[in-house]
Amino acid sequence: MPSLLTDLSVASQLFLRATGRRLKGQQAPAPDLEAFREAMDPLLQGIAPGVIKQTAWLDMPANQPPWTHSGVTVDEGDDVSYFLAGQVFASKALDLQFQPSLQVWCRAGDTGEIFRGTRDSHSFKASQGGPLYFGNYFPSTWQTPQGELTTDTDVYKGNQGLFRILVIVWSERAADGLRALLGTGKEPRLVDELARLEQGDTAPEGWKYLWHVGPAEIFREGHSGDGSTPCIHCRTHKDVGILQHDVDQALTPESEIRWRWCVNKLPSTLREDTLPSHDYLSIAVEFDNGRDITYYWSATLPEGYGYDCPLPNWKGIEYHVVVRSGKQGLGEWLDERRNLYKDYKKYMGEPPPRITRVWFIANSIFQRIEGSCDYADIHLEGAKGSVRLL
């Protein structure tokens, strides 16, 4: 594990990087919340009667713990859209900020399940009636699907920023309402949300996103460069996603995972074993004790290096092992094979009985650098044969 000196070294590099962007005028301007409202209000006022049931505007400070009443009450089955503008800083000095789509979660009703969108707009059908709530995510995480936290609410005090949220409850289908609203003005947010709805879920068949991290548009089915091999494309930029495939296999001394991947671009230029630089692409295996081991390509750390996850909410759960390092081999299809039993025993202790899931992880929320990778030919090998996942 990195020392305090290492943490300070990474933080100082991020500080210098952020300072350089500010001095060069390369820092993106703060979102204009007034312009957001001024763009949307005339469209709402110009729409034909009967298309919209109700609307509400909500300002939610980034340091406010969940959950905040939106001022809207929905009926079960209502189609609802919301639109976001704003930002949250975990540290302005280090320019650690998170996208609104990652930070702002939603819940319909007092006992409804929480969710978020993949973009700064989202449309959904209310699964139950009741008040519509919004809540901040980082730096905590969810303990239950109803939005209970894993931490005390005091952790939100360090956040800086503000979100402005527009909520629209439609009389009919959200897609029809968006088209009607577009008839009053070609607002890009509406175009983007309608395109997202028409696109649908992009998760590869048989895979699903981990619920308490949330959905994404990071992973898609595809083929390798020559078109001959089915693969899963991974593209991440300022977002995070954990894609999971259920399995049920005994963990024995013969247990191995093998895969092929072509890593084109790493989402980090720094060592990844500190919290503010923990951006990476990996394939992971989860066990029936709730822990997982994740294999990734590091920008700087040596092959074979292992460490417990530096994120407080994942410490003691996820363990990282570097299988490749540096720039050599980027852009090439490479074969990998790891003995899961031996790796668990070496890095984590006494192996548990069973393997329960295989994951893909992509994180680029801290340094906000684009990362890309393709995966193919994923197999779990065991004493009773091989299971092909891709």
Buried (B, 14 or more C-beta within 10 A) or exposed (E): EBEEEEBEBBBEBBBEBBBEEEEEEEEEEEBEBEEBBEBBEEBBEEBEEEBBBBBBBBEBBBBBBBBBEBEBBBEEEBBBBBBBBBBBBBBEEBBBBBBBBBBBBBBBBEEBBBBBBBBBBBBBBBBBBBBBBBBBBBBBBBEEBBBEBEBEEEBBEEBBBBBBBBBBBBBEEBBEBBEBBBBBEEBEBBEBBBEBBEEEEBBBEEBBBBBBBBBBBBBEBBEBEEEEBEBBBBBBBBBBBBBBBEBEBEBBEEBBBBBBBBBBBBBBEBBBBBBBBBBBBBBBBBBBBEBBBBBBBBBBBEEEBBBBBBBBBBEEBBBBBBBBBBEEEBEEBBEBEBBBBEBBEEBBEEBBEBBBBBBBBBBBBBBBBEBBBBBBBBBBBBEEEEBEBB
